[in-house]
Amino acid sequence: MKALANRIRRIEERLAPAVGTDVCRAATILYERQRLRALAAGEPFDRPPPVPPARGVRILSAAETLRRRRQNG
């Protein structure tokens, strides 16, 4: 299992885009879509908009993000 996790991490490092305006723009687009979908359904939407990460802050990989999302329910 550890070998698989290492392999996924290396692939993510090689293929993941650098954090910059493109990643922040994509996060903003996804946020707006979720907000508009919730408003159209008449549901409350109280999440704050995404903020760009500060310099030197480690960004979670896609796998880490999914794992944390599953753990939090």
Biopython code that builds the backbone (N, CA, C, O; Angstrom):
import numpy as np
from Bio.PDB.StructureBuilder import StructureBuilder

atoms = [
    (1, "MET", "N", (0.819, -1.188, 0.000)),
    (1, "MET", "CA", (0.000, 0.000, 0.000)),
    (1, "MET", "C", (0.867, 1.258, 0.000)),
    (1, "MET", "O", (0.544, 2.248, -0.656)),
    (2, "LYS", "N", (1.983, 1.203, 0.752)),
    (2, "LYS", "CA", (2.873, 2.357, 0.822)),
    (2, "LYS", "C", (3.475, 2.657, -0.552)),
    (2, "LYS", "O", (3.644, 3.818, -0.924)),
    (3, "ALA", "N", (3.796, 1.601, -1.300)),
    (3, "ALA", "CA", (4.360, 1.798, -2.638)),
    (3, "ALA", "C", (3.352, 2.480, -3.553)),
    (3, "ALA", "O", (3.714, 3.345, -4.351)),
    (4, "LEU", "N", (2.093, 2.092, -3.437)),
    (4, "LEU", "CA", (1.046, 2.709, -4.251)),
    (4, "LEU", "C", (0.876, 4.182, -3.890)),
    (4, "LEU", "O", (0.750, 5.029, -4.774)),
    (5, "ALA", "N", (0.874, 4.485, -2.603)),
    (5, "ALA", "CA", (0.746, 5.875, -2.161)),
    (5, "ALA", "C", (1.923, 6.719, -2.657)),
    (5, "ALA", "O", (1.739, 7.861, -3.078)),
    (6, "ASN", "N", (3.126, 6.157, -2.605)),
    (6, "ASN", "CA", (4.299, 6.887, -3.098)),
    (6, "ASN", "C", (4.205, 7.128, -4.592)),
    (6, "ASN", "O", (4.555, 8.205, -5.075)),
    (7, "ARG", "N", (3.736, 6.135, -5.322)),
    (7, "ARG", "CA", (3.603, 6.267, -6.776)),
    (7, "ARG", "C", (2.591, 7.361, -7.125)),
    (7, "ARG", "O", (2.837, 8.190, -8.001)),
    (8, "ILE", "N", (1.456, 7.352, -6.432)),
    (8, "ILE", "CA", (0.437, 8.379, -6.674)),
    (8, "ILE", "C", (0.994, 9.761, -6.359)),
    (8, "ILE", "O", (0.763, 10.711, -7.108)),
    (9, "ARG", "N", (1.724, 9.877, -5.257)),
    (9, "ARG", "CA", (2.306, 11.169, -4.882)),
    (9, "ARG", "C", (3.263, 11.668, -5.954)),
    (9, "ARG", "O", (3.244, 12.847, -6.310)),
    (10, "ARG", "N", (4.113, 10.760, -6.477)),
    (10, "ARG", "CA", (5.066, 11.172, -7.532)),
    (10, "ARG", "C", (4.335, 11.607, -8.801)),
    (10, "ARG", "O", (4.730, 12.582, -9.440)),
    (11, "ILE", "N", (3.281, 10.896, -9.165)),
    (11, "ILE", "CA", (2.507, 11.280, -10.351)),
    (11, "ILE", "C", (1.860, 12.637, -10.144)),
    (11, "ILE", "O", (1.876, 13.478, -11.043)),
    (12, "GLU", "N", (1.284, 12.859, -8.956)),
    (12, "GLU", "CA", (0.667, 14.149, -8.673)),
    (12, "GLU", "C", (1.689, 15.279, -8.730)),
    (12, "GLU", "O", (1.404, 16.349, -9.268)),
    (13, "GLU", "N", (2.867, 15.048, -8.182)),
    (13, "GLU", "CA", (3.904, 16.081, -8.197)),
    (13, "GLU", "C", (4.317, 16.423, -9.618)),
    (13, "GLU", "O", (4.589, 17.581, -9.935)),
    (14, "ARG", "N", (4.361, 15.415, -10.466)),
    (14, "ARG", "CA", (4.795, 15.632, -11.840)),
    (14, "ARG", "C", (3.706, 16.281, -12.687)),
    (14, "ARG", "O", (4.007, 17.123, -13.533)),
    (15, "LEU", "N", (2.449, 15.904, -12.476)),
    (15, "LEU", "CA", (1.380, 16.360, -13.354)),
    (15, "LEU", "C", (0.545, 17.505, -12.807)),
    (15, "LEU", "O", (-0.106, 18.210, -13.577)),
    (16, "ALA", "N", (0.549, 17.705, -11.508)),
    (16, "ALA", "CA", (-0.282, 18.753, -10.910)),
    (16, "ALA", "C", (0.231, 20.127, -11.321)),
    (16, "ALA", "O", (1.439, 20.359, -11.349)),
    (17, "PRO", "N", (-0.680, 21.032, -11.639)),
    (17, "PRO", "CA", (-0.245, 22.374, -11.999)),
    (17, "PRO", "C", (0.304, 23.107, -10.783)),
    (17, "PRO", "O", (-0.105, 22.857, -9.649)),
    (18, "ALA", "N", (1.215, 23.995, -11.036)),
    (18, "ALA", "CA", (1.749, 24.815, -9.945)),
    (18, "ALA", "C", (0.637, 25.720, -9.431)),
    (18, "ALA", "O", (-0.232, 26.144, -10.193)),
    (19, "VAL", "N", (0.670, 26.008, -8.155)),
    (19, "VAL", "CA", (-0.352, 26.880, -7.593)),
    (19, "VAL", "C", (-0.120, 28.271, -8.138)),
    (19, "VAL", "O", (0.968, 28.832, -8.013)),
    (20, "GLY", "N", (-1.120, 28.800, -8.723)),
    (20, "GLY", "CA", (-1.014, 30.125, -9.314)),
    (20, "GLY", "C", (-2.399, 30.619, -9.661)),
    (20, "GLY", "O", (-3.385, 30.205, -9.052)),
    (21, "THR", "N", (-2.473, 31.479, -10.612)),
    (21, "THR", "CA", (-3.760, 32.068, -10.958)),
    (21, "THR", "C", (-4.709, 31.040, -11.552)),
    (21, "THR", "O", (-5.918, 31.143, -11.348)),
    (22, "ASP", "N", (-4.195, 30.042, -12.286)),
    (22, "ASP", "CA", (-5.074, 29.043, -12.896)),
    (22, "ASP", "C", (-5.779, 28.197, -11.842)),
    (22, "ASP", "O", (-6.979, 27.941, -11.945)),
    (23, "VAL", "N", (-5.042, 27.770, -10.842)),
    (23, "VAL", "CA", (-5.630, 26.943, -9.786)),
    (23, "VAL", "C", (-6.627, 27.765, -8.974)),
    (23, "VAL", "O", (-7.706, 27.273, -8.645)),
    (24, "CYS", "N", (-6.287, 28.986, -8.655)),
    (24, "CYS", "CA", (-7.192, 29.840, -7.895)),
    (24, "CYS", "C", (-8.441, 30.157, -8.711)),
    (24, "CYS", "O", (-9.543, 30.224, -8.167)),
    (25, "ARG", "N", (-8.267, 30.349, -9.996)),
    (25, "ARG", "CA", (-9.404, 30.634, -10.871)),
    (25, "ARG", "C", (-10.336, 29.433, -10.936)),
    (25, "ARG", "O", (-11.557, 29.594, -10.909)),
    (26, "ALA", "N", (-9.769, 28.225, -11.023)),
    (26, "ALA", "CA", (-10.580, 27.011, -11.061)),
    (26, "ALA", "C", (-11.357, 26.846, -9.759)),
    (26, "ALA", "O", (-12.528, 26.465, -9.785)),
    (27, "ALA", "N", (-10.729, 27.126, -8.632)),
    (27, "ALA", "CA", (-11.410, 27.030, -7.342)),
    (27, "ALA", "C", (-12.563, 28.022, -7.261)),
    (27, "ALA", "O", (-13.624, 27.705, -6.721)),
    (28, "THR", "N", (-12.358, 29.209, -7.791)),
    (28, "THR", "CA", (-13.407, 30.227, -7.777)),
    (28, "THR", "C", (-14.576, 29.811, -8.662)),
    (28, "THR", "O", (-15.732, 30.010, -8.289)),
    (29, "ILE", "N", (-14.293, 29.240, -9.821)),
    (29, "ILE", "CA", (-15.348, 28.783, -10.725)),
    (29, "ILE", "C", (-16.173, 27.682, -10.059)),
    (29, "ILE", "O", (-17.403, 27.709, -10.112)),
    (30, "LEU", "N", (-15.497, 26.714, -9.433)),
    (30, "LEU", "CA", (-16.215, 25.635, -8.752)),
    (30, "LEU", "C", (-17.063, 26.179, -7.604)),
    (30, "LEU", "O", (-18.196, 25.741, -7.405)),
    (31, "TYR", "N", (-16.529, 27.111, -6.868)),
    (31, "TYR", "CA", (-17.266, 27.730, -5.763)),
    (31, "TYR", "C", (-18.536, 28.406, -6.278)),
    (31, "TYR", "O", (-19.612, 28.225, -5.709)),
    (32, "GLU", "N", (-18.410, 29.179, -7.348)),
    (32, "GLU", "CA", (-19.568, 29.884, -7.904)),
    (32, "GLU", "C", (-20.625, 28.910, -8.410)),
    (32, "GLU", "O", (-21.819, 29.145, -8.225)),
    (33, "ARG", "N", (-20.206, 27.829, -9.041)),
    (33, "ARG", "CA", (-21.167, 26.826, -9.512)),
    (33, "ARG", "C", (-21.924, 26.204, -8.351)),
    (33, "ARG", "O", (-23.142, 26.035, -8.422)),
    (34, "GLN", "N", (-21.211, 25.858, -7.275)),
    (34, "GLN", "CA", (-21.869, 25.277, -6.104)),
    (34, "GLN", "C", (-22.829, 26.277, -5.468)),
    (34, "GLN", "O", (-23.930, 25.916, -5.053)),
    (35, "ARG", "N", (-22.404, 27.527, -5.395)),
    (35, "ARG", "CA", (-23.248, 28.559, -4.801)),
    (35, "ARG", "C", (-24.518, 28.770, -5.612)),
    (35, "ARG", "O", (-25.612, 28.840, -5.053)),
    (36, "LEU", "N", (-24.374, 28.870, -6.929)),
    (36, "LEU", "CA", (-25.546, 29.082, -7.784)),
    (36, "LEU", "C", (-26.484, 27.878, -7.758)),
    (36, "LEU", "O", (-27.704, 28.045, -7.776)),
    (37, "ARG", "N", (-25.928, 26.673, -7.714)),
    (37, "ARG", "CA", (-26.755, 25.467, -7.649)),
    (37, "ARG", "C", (-27.551, 25.441, -6.343)),
    (37, "ARG", "O", (-28.736, 25.106, -6.342)),
    (38, "ALA", "N", (-26.904, 25.791, -5.239)),
    (38, "ALA", "CA", (-27.597, 25.809, -3.953)),
    (38, "ALA", "C", (-28.686, 26.877, -3.939)),
    (38, "ALA", "O", (-29.789, 26.628, -3.453)),
    (39, "LEU", "N", (-28.392, 28.047, -4.458)),
    (39, "LEU", "CA", (-29.387, 29.121, -4.488)),
    (39, "LEU", "C", (-30.567, 28.749, -5.375)),
    (39, "LEU", "O", (-31.712, 29.044, -5.029)),
    (40, "ALA", "N", (-30.311, 28.108, -6.509)),
    (40, "ALA", "CA", (-31.393, 27.698, -7.410)),
    (40, "ALA", "C", (-32.289, 26.653, -6.754)),
    (40, "ALA", "O", (-33.489, 26.607, -7.021)),
    (41, "ALA", "N", (-31.711, 25.818, -5.900)),
    (41, "ALA", "CA", (-32.481, 24.785, -5.207)),
    (41, "ALA", "C", (-33.140, 25.328, -3.943)),
    (41, "ALA", "O", (-33.875, 24.603, -3.272)),
    (42, "GLY", "N", (-32.889, 26.585, -3.612)),
    (42, "GLY", "CA", (-33.459, 27.186, -2.421)),
    (42, "GLY", "C", (-32.783, 26.757, -1.140)),
    (42, "GLY", "O", (-33.363, 26.881, -0.061)),
    (43, "GLU", "N", (-31.566, 26.254, -1.239)),
    (43, "GLU", "CA", (-30.821, 25.809, -0.069)),
    (43, "GLU", "C", (-29.878, 26.915, 0.394)),
    (43, "GLU", "O", (-29.411, 27.712, -0.419)),
    (44, "PRO", "N", (-29.599, 26.965, 1.682)),
    (44, "PRO", "CA", (-28.647, 27.977, 2.165)),
    (44, "PRO", "C", (-27.223, 27.625, 1.726)),
    (44, "PRO", "O", (-26.862, 26.453, 1.618)),
    (45, "PHE", "N", (-26.449, 28.636, 1.485)),
    (45, "PHE", "CA", (-25.045, 28.443, 1.100)),
    (45, "PHE", "C", (-24.230, 29.434, 1.907)),
    (45, "PHE", "O", (-24.218, 30.628, 1.606)),
    (46, "ASP", "N", (-23.547, 28.939, 2.934)),
    (46, "ASP", "CA", (-22.840, 29.834, 3.835)),
    (46, "ASP", "C", (-21.340, 29.610, 3.882)),
    (46, "ASP", "O", (-20.672, 30.059, 4.813)),
    (47, "ARG", "N", (-20.800, 28.913, 2.874)),
    (47, "ARG", "CA", (-19.350, 28.718, 2.832)),
    (47, "ARG", "C", (-18.664, 29.984, 2.343)),
    (47, "ARG", "O", (-19.166, 30.653, 1.440)),
    (48, "PRO", "N", (-17.528, 30.315, 2.928)),
    (48, "PRO", "CA", (-16.792, 31.489, 2.440)),
    (48, "PRO", "C", (-16.109, 31.170, 1.107)),
    (48, "PRO", "O", (-15.818, 30.008, 0.824)),
    (49, "PRO", "N", (-15.855, 32.186, 0.296)),
    (49, "PRO", "CA", (-15.172, 31.942, -0.979)),
    (49, "PRO", "C", (-13.739, 31.467, -0.753)),
    (49, "PRO", "O", (-13.146, 31.742, 0.290)),
    (50, "PRO", "N", (-13.185, 30.755, -1.733)),
    (50, "PRO", "CA", (-11.807, 30.265, -1.588)),
    (50, "PRO", "C", (-10.809, 31.420, -1.575)),
    (50, "PRO", "O", (-10.989, 32.425, -2.261)),
    (51, "VAL", "N", (-9.769, 31.256, -0.790)),
    (51, "VAL", "CA", (-8.707, 32.259, -0.737)),
    (51, "VAL", "C", (-7.421, 31.629, -1.267)),
    (51, "VAL", "O", (-7.173, 30.447, -1.029)),
    (52, "PRO", "N", (-6.619, 32.381, -1.965)),
    (52, "PRO", "CA", (-5.353, 31.827, -2.454)),
    (52, "PRO", "C", (-4.463, 31.432, -1.283)),
    (52, "PRO", "O", (-4.451, 32.113, -0.257)),
    (53, "PRO", "N", (-3.722, 30.344, -1.427)),
    (53, "PRO", "CA", (-2.841, 29.928, -0.332)),
    (53, "PRO", "C", (-1.690, 30.914, -0.141)),
    (53, "PRO", "O", (-1.207, 31.530, -1.090)),
    (54, "ALA", "N", (-1.271, 31.042, 1.109)),
    (54, "ALA", "CA", (-0.147, 31.917, 1.421)),
    (54, "ALA", "C", (1.148, 31.262, 0.953)),
    (54, "ALA", "O", (1.221, 30.041, 0.813)),
    (55, "ARG", "N", (2.137, 32.059, 0.720)),
    (55, "ARG", "CA", (3.433, 31.520, 0.299)),
    (55, "ARG", "C", (4.012, 30.638, 1.399)),
    (55, "ARG", "O", (3.950, 30.975, 2.581)),
    (56, "GLY", "N", (4.574, 29.509, 0.992)),
    (56, "GLY", "CA", (5.204, 28.607, 1.935)),
    (56, "GLY", "C", (4.254, 27.616, 2.583)),
    (56, "GLY", "O", (4.686, 26.740, 3.332)),
    (57, "VAL", "N", (2.958, 27.748, 2.301)),
    (57, "VAL", "CA", (1.980, 26.822, 2.866)),
    (57, "VAL", "C", (1.878, 25.613, 1.956)),
    (57, "VAL", "O", (1.760, 25.744, 0.738)),
    (58, "ARG", "N", (1.927, 24.426, 2.563)),
    (58, "ARG", "CA", (1.858, 23.195, 1.781)),
    (58, "ARG", "C", (0.437, 22.982, 1.285)),
    (58, "ARG", "O", (-0.517, 23.059, 2.059)),
    (59, "ILE", "N", (0.301, 22.715, -0.008)),
    (59, "ILE", "CA", (-0.985, 22.458, -0.623)),
    (59, "ILE", "C", (-1.252, 20.958, -0.562)),
    (59, "ILE", "O", (-0.360, 20.162, -0.855)),
    (60, "LEU", "N", (-2.456, 20.565, -0.189)),
    (60, "LEU", "CA", (-2.799, 19.149, -0.144)),
    (60, "LEU", "C", (-2.914, 18.595, -1.562)),
    (60, "LEU", "O", (-3.366, 19.281, -2.479)),
    (61, "SER", "N", (-2.497, 17.347, -1.719)),
    (61, "SER", "CA", (-2.657, 16.689, -3.010)),
    (61, "SER", "C", (-4.117, 16.310, -3.187)),
    (61, "SER", "O", (-4.906, 16.403, -2.247)),
    (62, "ALA", "N", (-4.475, 15.883, -4.385)),
    (62, "ALA", "CA", (-5.849, 15.466, -4.645)),
    (62, "ALA", "C", (-6.225, 14.291, -3.756)),
    (62, "ALA", "O", (-7.325, 14.261, -3.205)),
    (63, "ALA", "N", (-5.329, 13.325, -3.608)),
    (63, "ALA", "CA", (-5.611, 12.155, -2.775)),
    (63, "ALA", "C", (-5.796, 12.555, -1.313)),
    (63, "ALA", "O", (-6.692, 12.042, -0.643)),
    (64, "GLU", "N", (-4.961, 13.465, -0.809)),
    (64, "GLU", "CA", (-5.094, 13.915, 0.574)),
    (64, "GLU", "C", (-6.411, 14.669, 0.791)),
    (64, "GLU", "O", (-7.060, 14.524, 1.826)),
    (65, "THR", "N", (-6.781, 15.457, -0.185)),
    (65, "THR", "CA", (-8.034, 16.189, -0.090)),
    (65, "THR", "C", (-9.214, 15.226, -0.022)),
    (65, "THR", "O", (-10.106, 15.395, 0.810)),
    (66, "LEU", "N", (-9.224, 14.218, -0.890)),
    (66, "LEU", "CA", (-10.313, 13.244, -0.895)),
    (66, "LEU", "C", (-10.354, 12.461, 0.414)),
    (66, "LEU", "O", (-11.433, 12.220, 0.956)),
    (67, "ARG", "N", (-9.189, 12.063, 0.927)),
    (67, "ARG", "CA", (-9.141, 11.339, 2.190)),
    (67, "ARG", "C", (-9.713, 12.172, 3.329)),
    (67, "ARG", "O", (-10.499, 11.667, 4.130)),
    (68, "ARG", "N", (-9.332, 13.430, 3.409)),
    (68, "ARG", "CA", (-9.851, 14.296, 4.478)),
    (68, "ARG", "C", (-11.348, 14.521, 4.333)),
    (68, "ARG", "O", (-12.077, 14.587, 5.323)),
    (69, "ARG", "N", (-11.795, 14.639, 3.097)),
    (69, "ARG", "CA", (-13.223, 14.848, 2.855)),
    (69, "ARG", "C", (-14.031, 13.648, 3.329)),
    (69, "ARG", "O", (-15.094, 13.808, 3.929)),
    (70, "ARG", "N", (-13.521, 12.436, 3.058)),
    (70, "ARG", "CA", (-14.203, 11.211, 3.501)),
    (70, "ARG", "C", (-14.204, 11.113, 5.018)),
    (70, "ARG", "O", (-15.201, 10.698, 5.610)),
    (71, "GLN", "N", (-13.108, 11.486, 5.651)),
    (71, "GLN", "CA", (-13.015, 11.400, 7.109)),
    (71, "GLN", "C", (-13.981, 12.372, 7.790)),
    (71, "GLN", "O", (-14.553, 12.062, 8.836)),
    (72, "ASN", "N", (-14.154, 13.533, 7.194)),
    (72, "ASN", "CA", (-15.025, 14.552, 7.792)),
    (72, "ASN", "C", (-16.498, 14.321, 7.489)),
    (72, "ASN", "O", (-17.372, 14.976, 8.056)),
    (73, "GLY", "N", (-16.762, 13.379, 6.587)),
    (73, "GLY", "CA", (-18.158, 13.015, 6.315)),
    (73, "GLY", "C", (-18.709, 13.781, 5.201)),
    (73, "GLY", "O", (-19.872, 13.597, 4.841)),
]
sb = StructureBuilder()
sb.init_structure("model")
sb.init_model(0)
sb.init_chain("A")
sb.init_seg("    ")
for serial, (resi, resn, name, xyz) in enumerate(atoms, 1):
    if name == "N":
        sb.init_residue(resn, " ", resi, " ")
    sb.init_atom(name, np.array(xyz, "f"), 0.0, 1.0, " ", f" {name:<3s}", serial, name[0])
structure = sb.get_structure()
